[in-house]
Amino acid sequence: MGTYNIILGFLLSFSLSVATDHSPLQDFCVADPESRVLLNGLACKDPKTVKANDFSFGGLHLAANTSNPIGSSVTPVTVSQLPGLNTLGISLVRIDYAPSGINPPHTHPRASEILTILEGCLEVGFVTSSPENRHITKVLQKGDVFVFPIGLVHYQRNVGTGNAVAIAALSSQNPGVVIIASAVFGSRPSIGSEILVKALQVDQGVVNYLQSIF
Ligand SMILES: *[C@@H]1O[C@H](CO)[C@@H](O)[C@H](O)[C@H]1NC(C)=O
């Protein structure tokens, strides 16, 4: 019985440890943008040609333009911007929010996210999976930290009087993002409106309107 539990524990910890970006098998694998090799991740540059700038990104002190319908802007620092992140399982983003701006409900298919408020005041939340669909929400001040578990739908809203700024770290070099409204109403080609009418229990006109916006 004891042996069985040890084996089960080992199998569980193994399956958890491979549930996110894989551990590197070498010091680094700086992404080679020229490579035509298709693999899970990006091919490595020749380590001899790697430079300090491959591990660096500049400009995250700069506020992004939030003059858009949602009043927020995300500046990513993933493997696409910082090739040295390839195979390392981490990345980060800066998020700027205008007063009343939101980062709309979205998920990251490959990463948990830990967000810290540098300026302002944010209402944040996520929703657990069905059937509970429990909404976990909190108002955060400068210096507060909040975690969004991998895969769950989450959002932020600026509830302060001025601009807000957050930095969020993500547990993938390429966390991905699924913005709920864009995925459901803005896919190309569209999801059949008869599907959305039944799924959302609304009139055809509402679906047509939402599909025209997204
Ligand atoms: C911010 O973006 C808006 C909308 O695209 C644009 O009209 C405006 O000029 C931009 N502001 C700055 C400072 O770049």
The ligand as an SDF file (V2000), in Angstrom:
LIG
                    3D

 14 14  0  0  0  0  0  0  0  0999 V2000
   -3.3050   57.1200  -29.5740 C   0  0  0  0  0  0  0  0  0  0  0  0
   -4.1420   56.3500  -30.4300 O   0  0  0  0  0  0  0  0  0  0  0  0
   -5.1790   57.0820  -31.0210 C   0  0  0  0  0  0  0  0  0  0  0  0
   -6.1060   56.0950  -31.7280 C   0  0  0  0  0  0  0  0  0  0  0  0
   -5.3720   55.2290  -32.5560 O   0  0  0  0  0  0  0  0  0  0  0  0
   -4.5880   58.1320  -31.9500 C   0  0  0  0  0  0  0  0  0  0  0  0
   -5.6220   58.8900  -32.5430 O   0  0  0  0  0  0  0  0  0  0  0  0
   -3.6910   59.0490  -31.1230 C   0  0  0  0  0  0  0  0  0  0  0  0
   -3.0210   59.9520  -31.9690 O   0  0  0  0  0  0  0  0  0  0  0  0
   -2.6490   58.2420  -30.3530 C   0  0  0  0  0  0  0  0  0  0  0  0
   -1.9260   59.1100  -29.4470 N   0  0  0  0  0  0  0  0  0  0  0  0
   -0.6030   59.1460  -29.3940 C   0  0  0  0  0  0  0  0  0  0  0  0
   -0.0140   60.0770  -28.3830 C   0  0  0  0  0  0  0  0  0  0  0  0
    0.0900   58.4710  -30.1120 O   0  0  0  0  0  0  0  0  0  0  0  0
  1  2  1  0
  1 10  1  0
  2  3  1  0
  3  4  1  0
  3  6  1  0
  4  5  1  0
  6  7  1  0
  6  8  1  0
  8  9  1  0
  8 10  1  0
 10 11  1  0
 11 12  1  0
 12 13  1  0
 12 14  2  0
M  END
$$$$
